[in-house]
Amino acid sequence: MNRNKVEKRERQEFVERPEFSVERMLIRNQGQGSSVESRRKRFRFENLEVWQAARSLNRKVYRLTREFPSEEQFGLTSQIRRASVSVSSNIAEGCGRNSDKDFAHFLEQSYGSLMEVASQFFLAQDEQYVSLEDAESVLEDIDSLAGKTVALNRSLDVGSSKVRLK
């Protein structure tokens, strides 16, 4: 058996282990949602509640930023969209890794991107590109998703990467 086949089989065996901690955060109501969500899921990350929430945040961010001034197309609009997409992308990339340590690293990157989106929505609201109501809605979604991301990260079998103060 060649090396690639062995590595692929070993990776598959690792992912299929019942103790793999990602399973704790699967979507609870998989039968509900849009027709896109009801299709067969090809990738493990599609089943993660945090990824689904990040995807929902992406749709909201794109919808709201369509209304930003045209002079912000290559500035704030682009930056908010890239940060928002980074949230779901890092969750997906981390889920595809072969260790909890790697997954935790990508969840931390995702969390950082969430904080970036939050900060940028404060600026968008300050500049009156979005209403206070819309900004609060996005910030509530970010707060909820941040909590889920932290919970998933804590469920992984890795030590804290943060320095603890006494």
N, C-alpha and C positions, 0 to 999 in steps of 0.2 A: 504494500500500500504506500503510495507516495506521501511525502510530507504534508502537502496541502490538504489531502483527504484526512489525514490523521488529525491535523490541527482543527479542521472543520468539525470532525466528529467529537473531539474533546470539547470544543466551544459549545456545541449543541448539548452535550451531556451536562456541562456546567449550567447552562441556562435552564435546563429541564429539572434541575434538582428541586425537590419540594420545599426546601428551606430557603430558597432564593427570596430575599426580602421584598423585592418589588411587588410581589403578588399581594402584599398587604394593602396596596393603594389602588387596586383595580376599580374601575368604574362600577358603581352599584346598580345602575339602571341602564344596562346596555341596550335594551330594546327601545328606548325612547330617543327622540332626536330627529335630526334631518335625515333625508334619504342617503346622504353621503355617509353619515354615521352608522346607518343600518347595513352598509355593505360589509363584505367579509374583511376582517382586519388582517393585514399582512404582517404587520410589525408589532412587536411587544409594546412599544411605547404608545401605540394607539389605544391600548387598554388602560393606560394610567390616567387616573382622575386629574392629576396635576397637569398632564399634557393637554387633556381636553379643556381644562380651565384656561390654560395659556393660549390655546387656539381660539377660544372664545374672546379672550382679551385682545388678541391680534385683530379679530374682526371688528371689535369696537374701536380700537385705535385707528384702523384704516378708515372706518366710517367717519369718525370725528375729524381726522386730519385732512379729509377731502375738502373740508370747509376752511382750512387755513389759507391765509393770503398767498397769492402766487409767488411773492418774493421770498417766502419761506420754503419753497419747494425743495431747494438744495440745502437748506439750513435745518430749522427745527423739525419740519415735517419729515425729512429724510432721517434725521437722528432719532426721533421718537419711533418711527417705524422699524428702523434697524434694531434698536434696543428691544422693542416688543417681539420681533421675530427671533431675536437671540434667546429669549426666555424659552420658547417652545423648542427651538433648535438644540439648545444645551440639554434640555431634558431628554430629548430623543437621542442625542449623541451619547449621553451618559448611560442611558438604558442599554445601548448597544455595546457597552464596554463589558469586559470579562471579570471585573472585580468591583466589590462594593466601594473600595477606596476610590477608584476611578469615577464611579457613578457619583459619589459624594462630591468629588471635585467639580463635576459638571453641574450638580445641583447648586453648589455655591456660586458658580458663574451665573447660573440662571437667576438666583436670588439677587446678585449684584445688578443684573440687567433690569430686574423688577424695580429696584430702587432708582435706577437711572430713569426709567419711564415715569415713575412717580415725581421725581424732581423736575422733569421736563414738562409734566402736566401742570405743576405749580406755575412754571414760567408761562405756559400757554394761557393759563387762567389770568395771570397777572397782566398779560398783553391783550387780554380779552379776545383771544382766538377761540376759546370755548367758554361756555357759560359755567357759572359756579356749580350748577346742578350736574352738568355733564362731567366736569372735573371731579366732583365728589363721587359720582358713579364709578368712574375709572379708578379712583383712589381706593374705594371700597373693594372693588374687584382685586386690585393689587394686594391690599391687606389680606384678603381671604386667601389668595393664591400664595402669598408669602408664608402664611401659616401652614398651608398644606405642604409647601416645599420644605420648610423646616422640619415638619413632622416626618416626612418621608426620609429626609437626610438623617434624622435621629434614629430612625428604625434600621438603618444600615449598620452592618457589623464593622464599624470603624471608630477609632477614638476621635475625640473632638480635635479639630484642627485649630481651634481658637485658644488663645492663651487665657487661662483662668486667673483672675485676680483673687488674692486672699482677702 
